[in-house]
Amino acid sequence: MSQKRYQIKTACPQCGCSFATHLSAEELKKRYGDVPNVEMECGECMVHYTTSMEKACPEWDKECKMKENT
Ligand SMILES: [Zn+2]
């Protein structure tokens, strides 16, 4: 059974370097939970910042909301 993977994409507000990763639904839940905001750490300047799941991964955000409604 193949697991669907979601792309998380953010950009650091300080240095502007972008970060992208692919996680399965299970990994996403484990790492971020069902929260609207995700905490990220920039690999370049190590700054911690928060971004909304809606921006980082619209696809997951959508499915999250769909699951809540059913
Ligand atoms: Zn940075």
PDB file of the backbone (N, CA, C, O) and the ligand in Angstrom, with CONECT records:
HET     ZN  A 101       1
ATOM      1  N   MET A   1       0.846  -1.203   0.000  1.00  0.00           N
ATOM      2  CA  MET A   1       0.000   0.000   0.000  1.00  0.00           C
ATOM      3  C   MET A   1       0.872   1.239   0.000  1.00  0.00           C
ATOM      4  O   MET A   1       1.714   1.416   0.880  1.00  0.00           O
ATOM      5  N   SER A   2       0.677   2.060  -0.947  1.00  0.00           N
ATOM      6  CA  SER A   2       1.508   3.266  -1.003  1.00  0.00           C
ATOM      7  C   SER A   2       0.867   4.388  -0.208  1.00  0.00           C
ATOM      8  O   SER A   2      -0.343   4.611  -0.249  1.00  0.00           O
ATOM      9  N   GLN A   3       1.724   5.078   0.512  1.00  0.00           N
ATOM     10  CA  GLN A   3       1.229   6.176   1.329  1.00  0.00           C
ATOM     11  C   GLN A   3       1.375   7.498   0.604  1.00  0.00           C
ATOM     12  O   GLN A   3       2.400   7.783  -0.015  1.00  0.00           O
ATOM     13  N   LYS A   4       0.353   8.276   0.694  1.00  0.00           N
ATOM     14  CA  LYS A   4       0.396   9.595   0.080  1.00  0.00           C
ATOM     15  C   LYS A   4       1.361  10.480   0.855  1.00  0.00           C
ATOM     16  O   LYS A   4       1.389  10.455   2.086  1.00  0.00           O
ATOM     17  N   ARG A   5       2.141  11.251   0.137  1.00  0.00           N
ATOM     18  CA  ARG A   5       3.075  12.150   0.796  1.00  0.00           C
ATOM     19  C   ARG A   5       2.718  13.595   0.473  1.00  0.00           C
ATOM     20  O   ARG A   5       2.317  13.939  -0.639  1.00  0.00           O
ATOM     21  N   TYR A   6       2.882  14.407   1.487  1.00  0.00           N
ATOM     22  CA  TYR A   6       2.523  15.812   1.347  1.00  0.00           C
ATOM     23  C   TYR A   6       3.780  16.671   1.328  1.00  0.00           C
ATOM     24  O   TYR A   6       4.744  16.400   2.043  1.00  0.00           O
ATOM     25  N   GLN A   7       3.756  17.691   0.516  1.00  0.00           N
ATOM     26  CA  GLN A   7       4.908  18.576   0.468  1.00  0.00           C
ATOM     27  C   GLN A   7       4.719  19.753   1.408  1.00  0.00           C
ATOM     28  O   GLN A   7       3.728  20.481   1.341  1.00  0.00           O
ATOM     29  N   ILE A   8       5.706  19.919   2.291  1.00  0.00           N
ATOM     30  CA  ILE A   8       5.728  21.066   3.195  1.00  0.00           C
ATOM     31  C   ILE A   8       6.736  22.038   2.620  1.00  0.00           C
ATOM     32  O   ILE A   8       7.876  21.666   2.343  1.00  0.00           O
ATOM     33  N   LYS A   9       6.331  23.253   2.445  1.00  0.00           N
ATOM     34  CA  LYS A   9       7.231  24.221   1.842  1.00  0.00           C
ATOM     35  C   LYS A   9       7.126  25.544   2.579  1.00  0.00           C
ATOM     36  O   LYS A   9       6.049  26.130   2.682  1.00  0.00           O
ATOM     37  N   THR A  10       8.249  26.001   3.086  1.00  0.00           N
ATOM     38  CA  THR A  10       8.251  27.273   3.790  1.00  0.00           C
ATOM     39  C   THR A  10       9.487  28.063   3.401  1.00  0.00           C
ATOM     40  O   THR A  10      10.406  27.535   2.775  1.00  0.00           O
ATOM     41  N   ALA A  11       9.500  29.329   3.778  1.00  0.00           N
ATOM     42  CA  ALA A  11      10.670  30.162   3.553  1.00  0.00           C
ATOM     43  C   ALA A  11      10.989  30.903   4.842  1.00  0.00           C
ATOM     44  O   ALA A  11      10.090  31.386   5.531  1.00  0.00           O
ATOM     45  N   CYS A  12      12.268  30.989   5.162  1.00  0.00           N
ATOM     46  CA  CYS A  12      12.701  31.667   6.378  1.00  0.00           C
ATOM     47  C   CYS A  12      12.448  33.174   6.267  1.00  0.00           C
ATOM     48  O   CYS A  12      12.833  33.802   5.281  1.00  0.00           O
ATOM     49  N   PRO A  13      11.795  33.749   7.289  1.00  0.00           N
ATOM     50  CA  PRO A  13      11.499  35.182   7.248  1.00  0.00           C
ATOM     51  C   PRO A  13      12.757  36.030   7.412  1.00  0.00           C
ATOM     52  O   PRO A  13      12.762  37.209   7.059  1.00  0.00           O
ATOM     53  N   GLN A  14      13.809  35.443   7.940  1.00  0.00           N
ATOM     54  CA  GLN A  14      15.020  36.227   8.201  1.00  0.00           C
ATOM     55  C   GLN A  14      15.996  36.224   7.020  1.00  0.00           C
ATOM     56  O   GLN A  14      16.430  37.282   6.566  1.00  0.00           O
ATOM     57  N   CYS A  15      16.335  35.038   6.532  1.00  0.00           N
ATOM     58  CA  CYS A  15      17.315  34.985   5.445  1.00  0.00           C
ATOM     59  C   CYS A  15      16.682  34.614   4.105  1.00  0.00           C
ATOM     60  O   CYS A  15      17.325  34.692   3.058  1.00  0.00           O
ATOM     61  N   GLY A  16      15.416  34.211   4.156  1.00  0.00           N
ATOM     62  CA  GLY A  16      14.706  33.949   2.912  1.00  0.00           C
ATOM     63  C   GLY A  16      14.991  32.601   2.285  1.00  0.00           C
ATOM     64  O   GLY A  16      14.472  32.298   1.211  1.00  0.00           O
ATOM     65  N   CYS A  17      15.798  31.797   2.929  1.00  0.00           N
ATOM     66  CA  CYS A  17      16.087  30.495   2.338  1.00  0.00           C
ATOM     67  C   CYS A  17      14.866  29.596   2.473  1.00  0.00           C
ATOM     68  O   CYS A  17      14.185  29.600   3.498  1.00  0.00           O
ATOM     69  N   SER A  18      14.606  28.842   1.445  1.00  0.00           N
ATOM     70  CA  SER A  18      13.396  28.022   1.464  1.00  0.00           C
ATOM     71  C   SER A  18      13.701  26.610   1.927  1.00  0.00           C
ATOM     72  O   SER A  18      14.820  26.110   1.810  1.00  0.00           O
ATOM     73  N   PHE A  19      12.673  26.000   2.449  1.00  0.00           N
ATOM     74  CA  PHE A  19      12.782  24.664   2.995  1.00  0.00           C
ATOM     75  C   PHE A  19      11.625  23.839   2.484  1.00  0.00           C
ATOM     76  O   PHE A  19      10.477  24.282   2.515  1.00  0.00           O
ATOM     77  N   ALA A  20      11.916  22.659   2.020  1.00  0.00           N
ATOM     78  CA  ALA A  20      10.850  21.794   1.529  1.00  0.00           C
ATOM     79  C   ALA A  20      11.113  20.366   1.946  1.00  0.00           C
ATOM     80  O   ALA A  20      12.253  19.900   1.934  1.00  0.00           O
ATOM     81  N   THR A  21      10.062  19.681   2.311  1.00  0.00           N
ATOM     82  CA  THR A  21      10.194  18.283   2.685  1.00  0.00           C
ATOM     83  C   THR A  21       8.916  17.554   2.334  1.00  0.00           C
ATOM     84  O   THR A  21       7.868  18.162   2.115  1.00  0.00           O
ATOM     85  N   HIS A  22       9.023  16.252   2.285  1.00  0.00           N
ATOM     86  CA  HIS A  22       7.834  15.445   2.002  1.00  0.00           C
ATOM     87  C   HIS A  22       7.571  14.525   3.174  1.00  0.00           C
ATOM     88  O   HIS A  22       8.454  13.788   3.612  1.00  0.00           O
ATOM     89  N   LEU A  23       6.371  14.572   3.670  1.00  0.00           N
ATOM     90  CA  LEU A  23       6.006  13.726   4.803  1.00  0.00           C
ATOM     91  C   LEU A  23       4.690  13.016   4.522  1.00  0.00           C
ATOM     92  O   LEU A  23       3.823  13.526   3.811  1.00  0.00           O
ATOM     93  N   SER A  24       4.568  11.841   5.092  1.00  0.00           N
ATOM     94  CA  SER A  24       3.292  11.136   4.985  1.00  0.00           C
ATOM     95  C   SER A  24       2.326  11.717   6.012  1.00  0.00           C
ATOM     96  O   SER A  24       2.736  12.453   6.909  1.00  0.00           O
ATOM     97  N   ALA A  25       1.064  11.391   5.880  1.00  0.00           N
ATOM     98  CA  ALA A  25       0.062  11.908   6.815  1.00  0.00           C
ATOM     99  C   ALA A  25       0.416  11.538   8.249  1.00  0.00           C
ATOM    100  O   ALA A  25       0.233  12.331   9.173  1.00  0.00           O
ATOM    101  N   GLU A  26       0.924  10.326   8.419  1.00  0.00           N
ATOM    102  CA  GLU A  26       1.267   9.863   9.751  1.00  0.00           C
ATOM    103  C   GLU A  26       2.413  10.687  10.335  1.00  0.00           C
ATOM    104  O   GLU A  26       2.372  11.096  11.496  1.00  0.00           O
ATOM    105  N   GLU A  27       3.425  10.922   9.522  1.00  0.00           N
ATOM    106  CA  GLU A  27       4.580  11.710   9.975  1.00  0.00           C
ATOM    107  C   GLU A  27       4.179  13.149  10.277  1.00  0.00           C
ATOM    108  O   GLU A  27       4.662  13.763  11.229  1.00  0.00           O
ATOM    109  N   LEU A  28       3.303  13.657   9.459  1.00  0.00           N
ATOM    110  CA  LEU A  28       2.826  15.020   9.669  1.00  0.00           C
ATOM    111  C   LEU A  28       2.119  15.157  11.008  1.00  0.00           C
ATOM    112  O   LEU A  28       2.336  16.114  11.751  1.00  0.00           O
ATOM    113  N   LYS A  29       1.280  14.190  11.296  1.00  0.00           N
ATOM    114  CA  LYS A  29       0.525  14.216  12.551  1.00  0.00           C
ATOM    115  C   LYS A  29       1.454  14.099  13.738  1.00  0.00           C
ATOM    116  O   LYS A  29       1.290  14.784  14.748  1.00  0.00           O
ATOM    117  N   LYS A  30       2.443  13.212  13.601  1.00  0.00           N
ATOM    118  CA  LYS A  30       3.384  12.985  14.681  1.00  0.00           C
ATOM    119  C   LYS A  30       4.205  14.241  14.944  1.00  0.00           C
ATOM    120  O   LYS A  30       4.444  14.621  16.090  1.00  0.00           O
ATOM    121  N   ARG A  31       4.625  14.866  13.868  1.00  0.00           N
ATOM    122  CA  ARG A  31       5.524  16.000  14.010  1.00  0.00           C
ATOM    123  C   ARG A  31       4.814  17.304  14.343  1.00  0.00           C
ATOM    124  O   ARG A  31       5.289  18.091  15.162  1.00  0.00           O
ATOM    125  N   TYR A  32       3.699  17.519  13.716  1.00  0.00           N
ATOM    126  CA  TYR A  32       3.035  18.814  13.883  1.00  0.00           C
ATOM    127  C   TYR A  32       1.671  18.735  14.548  1.00  0.00           C
ATOM    128  O   TYR A  32       1.163  19.747  15.033  1.00  0.00           O
ATOM    129  N   GLY A  33       1.080  17.574  14.580  1.00  0.00           N
ATOM    130  CA  GLY A  33      -0.259  17.472  15.128  1.00  0.00           C
ATOM    131  C   GLY A  33      -1.269  18.137  14.212  1.00  0.00           C
ATOM    132  O   GLY A  33      -0.949  18.522  13.087  1.00  0.00           O
ATOM    133  N   ASP A  34      -2.468  18.267  14.696  1.00  0.00           N
ATOM    134  CA  ASP A  34      -3.505  18.892  13.881  1.00  0.00           C
ATOM    135  C   ASP A  34      -3.641  20.371  14.216  1.00  0.00           C
ATOM    136  O   ASP A  34      -4.740  20.869  14.459  1.00  0.00           O
ATOM    137  N   VAL A  35      -2.528  21.050  14.225  1.00  0.00           N
ATOM    138  CA  VAL A  35      -2.556  22.459  14.580  1.00  0.00           C
ATOM    139  C   VAL A  35      -2.502  23.319  13.324  1.00  0.00           C
ATOM    140  O   VAL A  35      -1.944  22.912  12.305  1.00  0.00           O
ATOM    141  N   PRO A  36      -3.088  24.514  13.408  1.00  0.00           N
ATOM    142  CA  PRO A  36      -3.083  25.390  12.238  1.00  0.00           C
ATOM    143  C   PRO A  36      -1.717  26.022  11.976  1.00  0.00           C
ATOM    144  O   PRO A  36      -1.432  26.449  10.857  1.00  0.00           O
ATOM    145  N   ASN A  37      -0.874  26.081  13.011  1.00  0.00           N
ATOM    146  CA  ASN A  37       0.440  26.686  12.827  1.00  0.00           C
ATOM    147  C   ASN A  37       1.553  25.682  13.100  1.00  0.00           C
ATOM    148  O   ASN A  37       1.460  24.880  14.029  1.00  0.00           O
ATOM    149  N   VAL A  38       2.588  25.728  12.302  1.00  0.00           N
ATOM    150  CA  VAL A  38       3.718  24.825  12.492  1.00  0.00           C
ATOM    151  C   VAL A  38       4.970  25.628  12.838  1.00  0.00           C
ATOM    152  O   VAL A  38       5.182  26.734  12.341  1.00  0.00           O
ATOM    153  N   GLU A  39       5.783  25.041  13.696  1.00  0.00           N
ATOM    154  CA  GLU A  39       7.034  25.692  14.066  1.00  0.00           C
ATOM    155  C   GLU A  39       8.166  25.109  13.241  1.00  0.00           C
ATOM    156  O   GLU A  39       8.320  23.892  13.140  1.00  0.00           O
ATOM    157  N   MET A  40       8.954  25.997  12.653  1.00  0.00           N
ATOM    158  CA  MET A  40      10.039  25.566  11.806  1.00  0.00           C
ATOM    159  C   MET A  40      11.356  26.137  12.322  1.00  0.00           C
ATOM    160  O   MET A  40      11.389  27.136  13.041  1.00  0.00           O
ATOM    161  N   GLU A  41      12.436  25.468  11.931  1.00  0.00           N
ATOM    162  CA  GLU A  41      13.742  26.009  12.252  1.00  0.00           C
ATOM    163  C   GLU A  41      14.521  26.104  10.961  1.00  0.00           C
ATOM    164  O   GLU A  41      14.620  25.133  10.210  1.00  0.00           O
ATOM    165  N   CYS A  42      15.077  27.285  10.701  1.00  0.00           N
ATOM    166  CA  CYS A  42      15.823  27.501   9.474  1.00  0.00           C
ATOM    167  C   CYS A  42      17.176  26.790   9.552  1.00  0.00           C
ATOM    168  O   CYS A  42      17.905  26.919  10.536  1.00  0.00           O
ATOM    169  N   GLY A  43      17.490  26.046   8.510  1.00  0.00           N
ATOM    170  CA  GLY A  43      18.747  25.319   8.491  1.00  0.00           C
ATOM    171  C   GLY A  43      19.949  26.223   8.220  1.00  0.00           C
ATOM    172  O   GLY A  43      21.092  25.822   8.443  1.00  0.00           O
ATOM    173  N   GLU A  44      19.696  27.422   7.749  1.00  0.00           N
ATOM    174  CA  GLU A  44      20.777  28.346   7.417  1.00  0.00           C
ATOM    175  C   GLU A  44      21.149  29.235   8.591  1.00  0.00           C
ATOM    176  O   GLU A  44      22.303  29.258   9.018  1.00  0.00           O
ATOM    177  N   CYS A  45      20.175  29.966   9.113  1.00  0.00           N
ATOM    178  CA  CYS A  45      20.472  30.926  10.182  1.00  0.00           C
ATOM    179  C   CYS A  45      19.938  30.466  11.540  1.00  0.00           C
ATOM    180  O   CYS A  45      20.069  31.175  12.538  1.00  0.00           O
ATOM    181  N   MET A  46      19.334  29.271  11.569  1.00  0.00           N
ATOM    182  CA  MET A  46      18.858  28.651  12.805  1.00  0.00           C
ATOM    183  C   MET A  46      17.757  29.413  13.527  1.00  0.00           C
ATOM    184  O   MET A  46      17.483  29.146  14.697  1.00  0.00           O
ATOM    185  N   VAL A  47      17.137  30.342  12.853  1.00  0.00           N
ATOM    186  CA  VAL A  47      16.065  31.084  13.494  1.00  0.00           C
ATOM    187  C   VAL A  47      14.814  30.201  13.568  1.00  0.00           C
ATOM    188  O   VAL A  47      14.539  29.415  12.662  1.00  0.00           O
ATOM    189  N   HIS A  48      14.072  30.347  14.652  1.00  0.00           N
ATOM    190  CA  HIS A  48      12.815  29.622  14.792  1.00  0.00           C
ATOM    191  C   HIS A  48      11.689  30.539  14.350  1.00  0.00           C
ATOM    192  O   HIS A  48      11.650  31.718  14.703  1.00  0.00           O
ATOM    193  N   TYR A  49      10.803  29.994  13.595  1.00  0.00           N
ATOM    194  CA  TYR A  49       9.679  30.810  13.167  1.00  0.00           C
ATOM    195  C   TYR A  49       8.439  29.946  13.033  1.00  0.00           C
ATOM    196  O   TYR A  49       8.513  28.720  12.945  1.00  0.00           O
ATOM    197  N   THR A  50       7.322  30.607  13.021  1.00  0.00           N
ATOM    198  CA  THR A  50       6.046  29.913  12.907  1.00  0.00           C
ATOM    199  C   THR A  50       5.404  30.264  11.577  1.00  0.00           C
ATOM    200  O   THR A  50       5.420  31.414  11.138  1.00  0.00           O
ATOM    201  N   THR A  51       4.860  29.280  10.973  1.00  0.00           N
ATOM    202  CA  THR A  51       4.148  29.525   9.724  1.00  0.00           C
ATOM    203  C   THR A  51       2.822  28.782   9.777  1.00  0.00           C
ATOM    204  O   THR A  51       2.672  27.821  10.532  1.00  0.00           O
ATOM    205  N   SER A  52       1.885  29.217   8.995  1.00  0.00           N
ATOM    206  CA  SER A  52       0.588  28.542   9.043  1.00  0.00           C
ATOM    207  C   SER A  52       0.609  27.311   8.156  1.00  0.00           C
ATOM    208  O   SER A  52       1.216  27.311   7.085  1.00  0.00           O
ATOM    209  N   MET A  53      -0.051  26.275   8.606  1.00  0.00           N
ATOM    210  CA  MET A  53      -0.109  25.042   7.830  1.00  0.00           C
ATOM    211  C   MET A  53      -0.767  25.292   6.477  1.00  0.00           C
ATOM    212  O   MET A  53      -0.461  24.630   5.486  1.00  0.00           O
ATOM    213  N   GLU A  54      -1.652  26.237   6.462  1.00  0.00           N
ATOM    214  CA  GLU A  54      -2.346  26.568   5.229  1.00  0.00           C
ATOM    215  C   GLU A  54      -1.355  27.002   4.150  1.00  0.00           C
ATOM    216  O   GLU A  54      -1.520  26.696   2.970  1.00  0.00           O
ATOM    217  N   LYS A  55      -0.313  27.729   4.591  1.00  0.00           N
ATOM    218  CA  LYS A  55       0.684  28.209   3.636  1.00  0.00           C
ATOM    219  C   LYS A  55       1.737  27.145   3.364  1.00  0.00           C
ATOM    220  O   LYS A  55       2.179  26.962   2.230  1.00  0.00           O
ATOM    221  N   ALA A  56       2.132  26.445   4.430  1.00  0.00           N
ATOM    222  CA  ALA A  56       3.224  25.479   4.295  1.00  0.00           C
ATOM    223  C   ALA A  56       2.790  24.253   3.503  1.00  0.00           C
ATOM    224  O   ALA A  56       3.557  23.703   2.712  1.00  0.00           O
ATOM    225  N   CYS A  57       1.555  23.837   3.728  1.00  0.00           N
ATOM    226  CA  CYS A  57       1.071  22.638   3.049  1.00  0.00           C
ATOM    227  C   CYS A  57      -0.430  22.706   2.870  1.00  0.00           C
ATOM    228  O   CYS A  57      -1.175  22.092   3.634  1.00  0.00           O
ATOM    229  N   PRO A  58      -0.881  23.442   1.874  1.00  0.00           N
ATOM    230  CA  PRO A  58      -2.313  23.632   1.655  1.00  0.00           C
ATOM    231  C   PRO A  58      -3.064  22.317   1.491  1.00  0.00           C
ATOM    232  O   PRO A  58      -4.218  22.185   1.899  1.00  0.00           O
ATOM    233  N   GLU A  59      -2.386  21.351   0.888  1.00  0.00           N
ATOM    234  CA  GLU A  59      -3.036  20.064   0.643  1.00  0.00           C
ATOM    235  C   GLU A  59      -3.382  19.356   1.950  1.00  0.00           C
ATOM    236  O   GLU A  59      -4.480  18.824   2.117  1.00  0.00           O
ATOM    237  N   TRP A  60      -2.425  19.362   2.865  1.00  0.00           N
ATOM    238  CA  TRP A  60      -2.641  18.718   4.162  1.00  0.00           C
ATOM    239  C   TRP A  60      -3.670  19.485   4.972  1.00  0.00           C
ATOM    240  O   TRP A  60      -4.529  18.897   5.629  1.00  0.00           O
ATOM    241  N   ASP A  61      -3.570  20.799   4.914  1.00  0.00           N
ATOM    242  CA  ASP A  61      -4.504  21.648   5.641  1.00  0.00           C
ATOM    243  C   ASP A  61      -5.934  21.332   5.220  1.00  0.00           C
ATOM    244  O   ASP A  61      -6.843  21.262   6.048  1.00  0.00           O
ATOM    245  N   LYS A  62      -6.107  21.148   3.946  1.00  0.00           N
ATOM    246  CA  LYS A  62      -7.417  20.846   3.401  1.00  0.00           C
ATOM    247  C   LYS A  62      -7.917  19.497   3.909  1.00  0.00           C
ATOM    248  O   LYS A  62      -9.067  19.362   4.328  1.00  0.00           O
ATOM    249  N   GLU A  63      -7.036  18.510   3.864  1.00  0.00           N
ATOM    250  CA  GLU A  63      -7.454  17.170   4.279  1.00  0.00           C
ATOM    251  C   GLU A  63      -7.729  17.104   5.773  1.00  0.00           C
ATOM    252  O   GLU A  63      -8.614  16.377   6.224  1.00  0.00           O
ATOM    253  N   CYS A  64      -6.964  17.869   6.528  1.00  0.00           N
ATOM    254  CA  CYS A  64      -7.173  17.965   7.968  1.00  0.00           C
ATOM    255  C   CYS A  64      -8.590  18.428   8.242  1.00  0.00           C
ATOM    256  O   CYS A  64      -9.314  17.832   9.039  1.00  0.00           O
ATOM    257  N   LYS A  65      -8.967  19.484   7.579  1.00  0.00           N
ATOM    258  CA  LYS A  65     -10.277  20.059   7.806  1.00  0.00           C
ATOM    259  C   LYS A  65     -11.375  19.130   7.331  1.00  0.00           C
ATOM    260  O   LYS A  65     -12.451  19.061   7.926  1.00  0.00           O
ATOM    261  N   MET A  66     -11.093  18.419   6.257  1.00  0.00           N
ATOM    262  CA  MET A  66     -12.080  17.485   5.742  1.00  0.00           C
ATOM    263  C   MET A  66     -12.319  16.365   6.747  1.00  0.00           C
ATOM    264  O   MET A  66     -13.449  15.925   6.956  1.00  0.00           O
ATOM    265  N   LYS A  67     -11.219  15.911   7.370  1.00  0.00           N
ATOM    266  CA  LYS A  67     -11.340  14.821   8.333  1.00  0.00           C
ATOM    267  C   LYS A  67     -12.125  15.270   9.565  1.00  0.00           C
ATOM    268  O   LYS A  67     -12.913  14.510  10.126  1.00  0.00           O
ATOM    269  N   GLU A  68     -11.898  16.499   9.966  1.00  0.00           N
ATOM    270  CA  GLU A  68     -12.587  17.015  11.151  1.00  0.00           C
ATOM    271  C   GLU A  68     -14.090  17.075  10.920  1.00  0.00           C
ATOM    272  O   GLU A  68     -14.885  16.877  11.839  1.00  0.00           O
ATOM    273  N   ASN A  69     -14.457  17.346   9.695  1.00  0.00           N
ATOM    274  CA  ASN A  69     -15.861  17.528   9.392  1.00  0.00           C
ATOM    275  C   ASN A  69     -16.632  16.230   9.208  1.00  0.00           C
ATOM    276  O   ASN A  69     -17.863  16.221   9.180  1.00  0.00           O
ATOM    277  N   THR A  70     -15.900  15.148   9.083  1.00  0.00           N
ATOM    278  CA  THR A  70     -16.615  13.899   8.847  1.00  0.00           C
ATOM    279  C   THR A  70     -16.695  13.043  10.111  1.00  0.00           C
ATOM    280  O   THR A  70     -17.267  11.953  10.083  1.00  0.00           O
TER     281      THR A  70
HETATM  282 ZN    ZN A 101      17.129  31.607   7.833  1.00  0.00          ZN2+
END
